[in-house]
Amino acid sequence: MSPSPQLPHEAYVAALASLDRVGPSRLRWLLSMGTPQQAWQRVVAGRLPEVPRRIAGTEASLGSKWRAGSARITPEEVWRRCAELGIGVVTLGGAGYPPALANDLDPPVVLFHRGDVDVLTGPRVAIIGTRKATGYGRRHARVFAAHLSGAGVSVVSGLALGIDAAAHAGAVDGGGAPPIGIVGGGLDNPCPRRNMALAEQVATRGVLLSEVPPGVAASPWRFPVRNRIIAATAQAVVVVESSGAGGSMHTVREAMARDVPVLAVPGPIDSRVSDGTNELIADGALVCRSVEDILMAIGHGVRAPDAFGVRSASVERRAAPTGDAAAVLDQLGWRPMSVEQVAGASGLGLAALAAALFQLEADDWVRRSGGWIERVARVPGPPSDAA
């Protein structure tokens, strides 16, 4: 089979990356066979040497599987799919490849993108954390991201549920520096369906990046691999909430291997989703108490958050609660509580407590989720003229 003269070498790299269970190390090995076109020809003809154990791992007959896969995948089809979806392709050493990743310990051989790759030239901070975030975690992720964006710092995250989504929503709210999304699946299906509209905003205002070709299903093993790109892209990594063994800890290890500063937001000592962040602080990570801590870590200067000009739909002022509602809100603090805990802390009877909670929920001061009551905060707005 002779290579098509109309196709650039990126099309062949993309096709090789589309083969079953081809990650960064296997793609590099395939490309060691010659030019991308020559490597593809060898796959199609079944003329690959035996895959070394360090590359194959426990997988058997990879060459045969890839040859069978090449009958269903062609460089022409992969390239056409990218064009139809508006997905750009850049390869290591080629034009348009982000300088921020070119000298990394483990740079992606190929990057698929929607949006402007050049946004990776500005200041960048990753905000990461658990998918099972509390209101406390989501609030801080969104507020930090909004203020960072307003201060000219791009927010990097993975568009997963929980902290990632809150961070990217805040970055969009901030209306300043373009957001950066780095995902573990193909850009035709980059994130959970619930976050698709948010992913579109990130691509429109900033950039979405992946080393997974479109049409390739997301697999669990690709997400830890993706995390190294988040760490490599960021000038600092902020962990908002994470369990001690959460996926965020993998990103933290990748950041430490690159001497990227790691900051952790402290959380309640009896909250499982703060086990990881509190442990990081105990082990010497920087404490993240405010956006100034983040800006200091990247040498971006320190300014008061309300000077950033953050624009958000959620800065409306709410009427302050009174009476029983005010007493209940004071007892809630900033951590989730059960109805029984609120009743015990407030001393109210069930009828009075129900009325107070109804009023607080109607005025958007609290939210009920899975049997828990959480206080809701708004992104700080500009000072009132009447103040």
C-alpha positions as CSV (number, residue, x, y, z in Angstrom):
1,M,0.0,0.0,0.0
2,S,1.5,3.3,-1.0
3,P,0.9,6.4,1.1
4,S,-1.5,9.0,-0.2
5,P,0.4,12.1,-1.4
6,Q,-2.5,14.3,-0.4
7,L,-2.3,13.4,3.3
8,P,0.1,15.2,5.8
9,H,2.1,13.1,8.2
10,E,-0.2,14.2,11.0
11,A,-3.0,12.0,9.4
12,Y,-0.8,8.9,9.7
13,V,0.1,9.8,13.3
14,A,-3.6,10.2,14.1
15,A,-4.4,6.9,12.5
16,L,-1.7,5.1,14.5
17,A,-3.0,6.7,17.7
18,S,-6.5,5.4,16.8
19,L,-5.4,1.7,17.0
20,D,-6.5,-0.3,19.9
21,R,-4.8,0.5,23.3
22,V,-2.2,2.7,21.7
23,G,-1.1,5.2,24.3
24,P,2.0,7.5,24.4
25,S,4.7,4.8,24.8
26,R,3.3,2.5,22.2
27,L,2.8,5.4,19.7
28,R,6.4,6.3,20.2
29,W,7.5,2.8,19.5
30,L,5.4,2.6,16.4
31,L,6.9,5.8,15.1
32,S,10.4,4.4,15.7
33,M,9.7,2.2,12.6
34,G,10.4,5.1,10.3
35,T,8.2,8.0,9.0
36,P,4.6,8.0,10.1
37,Q,3.6,6.8,6.6
38,Q,6.2,4.0,6.8
39,A,5.0,2.9,10.3
40,W,1.4,2.8,9.0
41,Q,2.4,0.7,6.1
42,R,4.2,-1.8,8.3
43,V,1.1,-2.1,10.5
44,V,-1.1,-2.8,7.5
45,A,1.3,-5.3,6.0
46,G,1.9,-7.1,9.3
47,R,5.6,-6.4,9.2
48,L,6.1,-5.1,12.7
49,P,8.8,-6.7,14.8
50,E,7.8,-8.3,18.1
51,V,6.6,-5.6,20.5
52,P,9.1,-5.4,23.4
53,R,7.7,-6.5,26.8
54,R,8.3,-3.1,28.3
55,I,5.9,-1.7,25.6
56,A,3.5,-4.6,25.4
57,G,3.1,-5.2,29.1
58,T,0.6,-8.0,29.6
59,E,-0.9,-7.5,26.2
60,A,-0.4,-10.4,23.7
61,S,-0.3,-10.3,19.9
62,L,-0.5,-6.5,19.7
63,G,0.9,-6.5,16.2
64,S,-1.8,-8.8,14.9
65,K,-4.5,-6.8,16.7
66,W,-3.2,-3.6,15.2
67,R,-3.1,-5.1,11.7
68,A,-6.7,-6.2,12.1
69,G,-7.6,-2.7,13.3
70,S,-6.0,-1.1,10.3
71,A,-8.6,-2.8,8.1
72,R,-11.3,-0.7,9.9
73,I,-9.3,2.5,10.3
74,T,-7.6,4.5,7.5
75,P,-5.6,7.7,7.7
76,E,-8.0,9.3,5.2
77,E,-11.0,8.5,7.4
78,V,-9.4,9.8,10.5
79,W,-8.2,13.0,8.8
80,R,-11.7,13.6,7.3
81,R,-13.3,13.1,10.7
82,C,-11.0,15.7,12.2
83,A,-11.8,18.2,9.5
84,E,-15.5,17.6,9.7
85,L,-15.4,18.2,13.5
86,G,-13.2,21.2,13.3
87,I,-10.4,19.5,15.2
88,G,-6.8,20.5,14.6
89,V,-3.9,18.2,14.8
90,V,-0.3,19.1,15.9
91,T,2.6,16.8,16.4
92,L,5.7,17.0,18.5
93,G,8.4,19.0,16.7
94,G,5.8,20.3,14.1
95,A,4.4,23.8,13.5
96,G,1.8,24.9,16.1
97,Y,2.9,22.5,18.8
98,P,2.7,24.3,22.2
99,P,6.1,25.3,23.5
100,A,4.8,24.8,27.1
101,L,4.7,21.0,26.4
102,A,7.6,20.6,23.9
103,N,10.3,20.3,26.6
104,D,8.2,18.2,29.0
105,L,9.5,15.0,30.6
106,D,6.9,13.1,28.6
107,P,5.5,15.3,25.9
108,P,2.4,14.1,23.9
109,V,3.5,12.9,20.4
110,V,0.2,14.2,19.0
111,L,-2.3,16.7,20.2
112,F,-5.9,17.2,19.0
113,H,-7.4,20.5,19.7
114,R,-10.5,22.7,19.3
115,G,-9.8,26.3,19.8
116,D,-6.6,28.4,19.9
117,V,-3.5,26.4,21.0
118,D,-1.6,29.7,21.4
119,V,-3.5,30.4,24.7
120,L,-1.0,28.1,26.3
121,T,1.6,30.9,26.1
122,G,0.0,32.9,28.9
123,P,0.0,32.3,32.7
124,R,-1.7,29.0,33.6
125,V,-3.0,27.4,36.8
126,A,-4.6,24.0,37.1
127,I,-7.5,23.6,39.5
128,I,-8.3,20.0,40.2
129,G,-10.2,17.8,42.6
130,T,-12.8,15.1,43.2
131,R,-15.8,14.4,41.2
132,K,-17.8,13.9,44.4
133,A,-17.3,17.5,45.5
134,T,-19.2,19.2,48.3
135,G,-20.7,22.7,48.0
136,Y,-17.7,24.0,50.0
137,G,-15.3,22.6,47.3
138,R,-17.4,23.7,44.3
139,R,-17.7,27.2,45.7
140,H,-14.0,27.7,46.2
141,A,-13.1,26.1,42.9
142,R,-15.5,28.5,41.1
143,V,-14.5,31.6,43.0
144,F,-10.8,31.0,42.6
145,A,-11.2,30.3,38.9
146,A,-13.3,33.4,38.2
147,H,-10.8,35.6,40.0
148,L,-7.8,34.0,38.2
149,S,-9.4,34.5,34.9
150,G,-10.2,38.1,35.7
151,A,-6.5,38.5,36.7
152,G,-5.3,37.3,33.3
153,V,-4.5,33.7,34.4
154,S,-5.9,30.8,32.3
155,V,-7.5,28.0,34.3
156,V,-6.6,24.5,33.4
157,S,-8.8,21.5,34.3
158,G,-10.2,18.3,33.0
159,L,-14.0,19.0,32.5
160,A,-14.9,16.1,34.8
161,L,-17.9,16.4,37.1
162,G,-17.3,18.1,40.5
163,I,-14.3,20.4,41.0
164,D,-13.3,20.4,37.3
165,A,-16.7,21.6,36.2
166,A,-16.9,24.2,38.9
167,A,-13.4,25.5,38.0
168,H,-14.2,25.8,34.3
169,A,-17.5,27.4,35.0
170,G,-15.8,30.0,37.1
171,A,-13.1,30.6,34.4
172,V,-15.9,31.2,31.9
173,D,-17.6,33.6,34.4
174,G,-14.4,35.5,34.9
175,G,-14.5,36.6,31.3
176,G,-10.7,37.2,31.2
177,A,-8.0,34.8,30.3
178,P,-9.1,31.9,28.0
179,P,-9.8,28.6,29.8
180,I,-7.9,25.4,28.9
181,G,-9.5,22.0,29.0
182,I,-7.4,18.8,28.9
183,V,-9.6,15.7,28.5
184,G,-9.0,12.0,28.5
185,G,-11.3,11.1,25.6
186,G,-11.6,12.2,22.0
187,L,-12.8,15.7,21.3
188,D,-15.9,14.4,19.6
189,N,-17.0,13.2,23.1
190,P,-14.7,15.0,25.5
191,C,-16.6,14.9,28.8
192,P,-19.7,13.7,30.6
193,R,-22.9,14.7,28.8
194,R,-23.8,17.1,31.7
195,N,-20.7,19.2,30.9
196,M,-21.0,19.3,27.1
197,A,-22.3,22.8,27.0
198,L,-19.5,23.9,29.3
199,A,-17.0,22.1,27.0
200,E,-18.3,24.1,24.1
201,Q,-17.8,27.3,25.9
202,V,-14.2,26.4,26.8
203,A,-13.5,25.5,23.2
204,T,-15.0,28.8,21.9
205,R,-13.3,31.0,24.5
206,G,-10.0,29.1,24.9
207,V,-8.9,25.6,23.9
208,L,-9.7,21.9,24.4
209,L,-6.8,19.5,24.1
210,S,-6.5,15.7,24.0
211,E,-4.0,13.1,22.8
212,V,-6.9,10.8,22.0
213,P,-8.2,10.8,18.4
214,P,-11.9,11.4,17.7
215,G,-13.8,8.2,17.4
216,V,-11.8,6.5,20.1
217,A,-13.8,5.5,23.1
218,A,-12.7,6.9,26.5
219,S,-11.1,4.2,28.6
220,P,-10.2,4.4,32.4
221,W,-6.5,4.0,31.7
222,R,-6.4,7.1,29.6
223,F,-7.3,9.5,32.5
224,P,-4.1,9.0,34.6
225,V,-2.1,9.3,31.4
226,R,-4.0,12.6,30.6
227,N,-3.1,13.9,34.1
228,R,0.6,14.3,33.2
229,I,-0.5,16.9,30.5
230,I,-2.5,18.9,33.1
231,A,0.6,19.0,35.3
232,A,2.9,19.8,32.4
233,T,0.7,22.6,31.2
234,A,0.3,24.3,34.6
235,Q,2.6,26.7,36.4
236,A,0.9,25.7,39.6
237,V,-1.6,23.0,40.6
238,V,-4.4,23.8,43.1
239,V,-6.1,20.8,44.7
240,V,-9.5,21.9,46.1
241,E,-10.9,18.6,47.4
242,S,-9.6,15.1,47.0
243,S,-9.6,11.8,48.9
244,G,-6.2,10.4,50.0
245,A,-6.3,8.0,47.0
246,G,-8.1,10.2,44.5
247,G,-7.1,10.7,40.9
248,S,-6.0,14.2,41.8
249,M,-3.1,12.7,43.7
250,H,-1.8,11.3,40.4
251,T,-1.7,14.8,39.0
252,V,0.0,16.0,42.1
253,R,2.8,13.4,41.7
254,E,3.2,14.4,38.0
255,A,3.4,18.1,39.1
256,M,6.1,17.3,41.7
257,A,8.1,15.4,39.2
258,R,8.2,18.6,37.1
259,D,8.8,21.0,40.1
260,V,5.4,22.6,39.6
261,P,4.2,24.2,42.8
262,V,1.3,22.3,44.5
263,L,-1.3,24.2,46.6
264,A,-4.0,22.6,48.7
265,V,-7.2,24.1,50.0
266,P,-7.7,23.0,53.6
267,G,-11.0,21.3,54.5
268,P,-12.9,19.9,57.5
269,I,-10.9,17.2,59.2
270,D,-13.8,14.8,59.2
271,S,-14.6,15.2,55.5
272,R,-13.4,12.3,53.4
273,V,-13.0,14.5,50.3
274,S,-10.6,16.7,52.2
275,D,-8.4,13.8,53.4
276,G,-6.0,14.3,50.4
277,T,-5.8,18.0,50.6
278,N,-5.2,18.1,54.4
279,E,-2.6,15.3,54.0
280,L,-0.8,17.4,51.3
281,I,-0.7,20.3,53.7
282,A,0.7,18.1,56.4
283,D,3.4,16.9,54.0
284,G,4.5,20.4,53.1
285,A,2.3,21.6,50.2
286,L,1.5,25.3,50.0
287,V,-1.7,26.3,51.8
288,C,-4.3,27.9,49.5
289,R,-6.5,30.2,51.5
290,S,-7.1,32.8,48.8
291,V,-6.5,33.7,45.2
292,E,-3.5,35.8,46.4
293,D,-1.8,32.6,47.5
294,I,-2.1,31.2,44.0
295,L,-0.9,34.4,42.3
296,M,2.1,34.5,44.7
297,A,3.0,30.9,43.8
298,I,3.3,31.7,40.0
299,G,4.9,35.1,40.6
300,H,1.9,36.9,39.0
301,G,1.7,39.6,41.7
302,V,-0.9,40.1,44.3
303,R,-4.2,42.1,44.0
304,A,-7.4,42.1,45.9
305,P,-9.9,39.8,44.4
306,D,-12.6,42.5,44.0
307,A,-10.3,44.5,41.8
308,F,-10.3,41.8,39.1
309,G,-13.5,42.9,37.5
310,V,-15.1,39.4,37.6
311,R,-18.3,39.2,35.7
312,S,-20.7,36.5,36.8
313,A,-24.4,35.8,36.6
314,S,-24.2,34.7,40.2
315,V,-23.2,38.0,41.9
316,E,-26.8,39.1,42.6
317,R,-27.3,40.3,46.1
318,R,-29.7,38.4,48.3
319,A,-31.8,39.7,51.1
320,A,-30.2,38.8,54.5
321,P,-32.2,36.2,56.4
322,T,-33.8,37.1,59.6
323,G,-35.3,35.4,62.7
324,D,-35.1,31.6,62.7
325,A,-33.7,31.5,59.2
326,A,-30.7,33.7,60.3
327,A,-30.1,31.5,63.3
328,V,-30.1,28.3,61.2
329,L,-27.7,29.9,58.6
330,D,-25.3,30.8,61.4
331,Q,-25.3,27.2,62.7
332,L,-24.7,25.8,59.2
333,G,-21.3,27.4,58.7
334,W,-19.5,26.2,55.6
335,R,-19.8,22.4,55.8
336,P,-22.7,20.0,54.9
337,M,-24.9,19.0,57.8
338,S,-27.9,16.6,58.2
339,V,-31.3,17.9,59.2
340,E,-30.8,16.2,62.6
341,Q,-27.5,18.1,63.1
342,V,-29.1,21.4,62.2
343,A,-32.0,20.8,64.5
344,G,-29.7,20.0,67.4
345,A,-27.4,23.0,66.7
346,S,-30.3,25.5,66.3
347,G,-32.5,24.2,69.1
348,L,-35.6,24.8,66.8
349,G,-38.5,22.4,66.7
350,L,-39.2,20.5,63.5
351,A,-41.9,22.8,62.3
352,A,-39.9,26.0,62.8
353,L,-36.8,24.4,61.3
354,A,-38.7,23.3,58.2
355,A,-40.1,26.8,57.7
356,A,-36.6,28.3,58.2
357,L,-35.0,25.9,55.7
358,F,-37.7,26.4,53.2
359,Q,-37.1,30.2,53.3
360,L,-33.3,29.8,53.1
361,E,-33.6,27.4,50.1
362,A,-36.1,29.7,48.4
363,D,-33.7,32.6,48.7
364,D,-30.8,30.4,47.5
365,W,-28.9,30.5,50.8
366,V,-28.8,26.8,51.2
367,R,-29.1,23.7,49.0
368,R,-30.3,20.2,49.8
369,S,-28.4,17.3,48.3
370,G,-28.6,13.6,49.2
371,G,-29.9,14.2,52.7
372,W,-27.4,17.0,53.4
373,I,-27.9,20.7,53.7
374,E,-25.1,22.9,52.3
375,R,-24.7,26.6,52.5
376,V,-24.5,28.4,49.1
377,A,-22.2,31.3,48.5
378,R,-22.1,33.7,45.6
379,V,-19.0,34.9,43.7
380,P,-18.2,38.2,45.4
381,G,-19.4,41.2,43.4
382,P,-18.3,44.8,43.4
383,P,-19.0,46.9,46.5
384,S,-22.4,48.3,46.8
385,D,-22.8,52.0,46.1
386,A,-24.9,52.2,49.3
387,A,-22.2,50.7,51.4
